[in-house]
Amino acid sequence: MTWDTKLYTVKLNMPEKLRYSKDLGLDEIRGFLIINPYGKGYDKYIEPGLLCFMEDIDELKRGLGVNKIALMGLYIMGIYGGKEERGQSKYAGLALEQYSISRAVFRFKLFNTKDELIVPLDLMERYGVSIYKMVYEGEINPFRLNKYINILLSRRGEQSLKQFLKDALDLNSCKISENTQKNVEGLINELKQPDSIKTLNPNKYYVVYRRHRAFTACVIKPEEDNILVESHVSYVECDNEDMAYYYSAMLNYLAFKVIELKRGFNRSHSARLLLAVLIAGLSWNDLDEGTRRVVVELSRTLHSKVPREEYGNQRVALKVVLELNEFRKLKSILDSKVDKERLEEALKLA
């Protein structure tokens, strides 16, 4: 069903001294109203709201022109283990501090342990255990992934990984400290991983971004078939490299506008964050080809220029990026293109 309804915007342009006068009638107030055509029909006006209400990922993909949207990566518990606090014992993490493979032997040291574990390589094969490179939320900065996290997981599921670690402890029991033994046993009790491991396609380009608070983003192009994303990260898959750099720029721009306009970030993000790009009028097809080309090149330069750094928070990271000429130019271009009212509406979702 379509609605042939004309929409208008109405602004009150009244002197301050008259605003709270009880003597003004409706006819007098009408003279202070500025009425302009809204510029689009009712169907287009309610479309973003419907998308938000329905969280229709397929419609959102079509609106953005992207290949795939994943609202969260794989749920993995025990990446960096547990800290000793609130009555809980410290335990090891699945993240690898170091590892090597030589002469059919796998040597590895888990996070939060003091000792190296040594196992025959066929033990890994028996339990389907592999080393994966993980995109971790804490390593994402605006226009930069600091590094991948090397992590042990099993393509056969959680129980196979637990049994692998139990066997590794048995094989090394005479050589490791009581502390390492205890911490790995704690990991075995606490770890969670999916039944199957979904990795990123090396033939695609991805915009990965933080799901919580400041949603900074960067582009990655998997060079191997063992790269995965953890659950605190969302991502957009693109066939087109330029489109990936474009949407990374848009997300970082919106994140900066939240700070610039002294707004607060929402606690967590879902499809609404990408919907914010649509509402702001910043999707791929919203801007002319010339502007898109400049945005893509600026984003590409920023990805190569932004330093690998650890920041106390992403507000600090965004302020550091603002010091770069390329980001100031990007911001200036988008500020000149975006409609301020549409931007205000979009930032409510951010």
Secondary structure, DSSP 8 states (H G I E B T S, - for coil): -------EEEEE---GGGTT-TT--HHHHHTTEEEEE-SS-HHHHHHHHHHHHHT-HHHHHHHHT-SEEES--B--B-SS-B-SBTTB--B-EEEEEEEEEETTEEEEEEET-SS-EEEEHHHHHHHTEEEEEEE-GGGEETTEE---EEEEEETT-HHHHHHHHHHHHHHHTTTS-HHHHHHHHHHHHH-B--SS-----TTSEEEEEESBSS--EEEE--SSS-EEEBTTEEEEEES-HHHHHHHHHHHHHHHHHHHHTT----SB-SHHHHHHHHHTT-STTTS-HHHHHHHHHHHHHHHHHS-----SSHHHHHHHHHTSHHHHHHHHHHHHHS-HHHHHHHHTT-
